């Protein structure tokens, strides 16, 4: 299998995993706004995933690079943490 195909397969599998996770969260929320929140969360997940993929072109995600730091890395981490906070808050508010 060519390298491009392997990369594409990996992208699709990680995207599918994100869809399953967000689908499970939307089922837990259980109110009328869950479909919109799931759609928004999925869109942000895909944007963050693309940002990480772009970052990986410059910094390989290996233990040797765990001490690497950049403003872009901080931005991605803060955006991901903020979305987890929103989804977790919506999920706990529904219960």
N, C-alpha and C positions, 0 to 999 in steps of 0.2 A: 504494500500500500504506500502511496506517495505521501510525503510530508504534508502537503497541502490538504490531502484528504483526511489525514489523521487529525490535523488542527481543526478542520471543519467538523469532524465527528465529535471532538472534544467540546467545541463550542455548542453544538446542538445538545449534547448530553448535559452540560452545565446549565444551559438555558431551560431545558426540560425540568431539571431538578428545581430550579427557581420557580417555575410555574406550579409545580406540585406543592412546594412549600407555601406559596402565596395562596393557592387554592384551599389548602388546609386551614390557613389562617382566616380566610374569608368565611369558611363554613363555621368557624368558631365564633366569629363576630355576630352573625345571625340577625342583623337588622337591615333595613332597606338600603342603607348607604354602603353596604359591604361590597357590592359589585363595583361601584365607583372607586372605592378605596383600593380594592384589589387591582383594578386597572391602573390606577395611579402608582401603586406600589410596584406593580410589574414593570411599568414603563421606567420608573426610577432604577429598579434592579437591573434592567437591561442597559441603561445608560452607565451605571456604575460598573457593570461587567465589561462594557466596551472601554471605559476608562482604565480599568485594570489591565485589559489586554494591551492597550496602547502603552501603558507604563511598563509592561513586561518586555516590550521591544527594547527598552533602555536599561532596565534593571531586572535581571533574572531572579525569580523567586526561589532562592536556595538559602540554606543556613549560612553560607558564607556572606550573604548580603543582608542579613537581618539587622545589621547596624546602619544600613543605608538610610538616609533621610532626605526628604525634599518637601517643598511647599505643596507640590502636587500630591505626594503621598498623604500628607496631613489633610488636604482637602477631601480626598477620597475617603479616608478613615472617618472624618467628621460627618460627611454626607451619609455614609453607611450607618454610623451610630445614630444619627438623627432619625433616619428612616426606621431603624429598629425600635427606637423610642416611640415613634408615632404608631407603628403597627402593634407594639406591645400595649401601649396605652389604649388603643381602640379595642384590642382583644379583651383587656381586663375590664373596660367600661361596659362591654356587652355581657359580662357574666355577673 
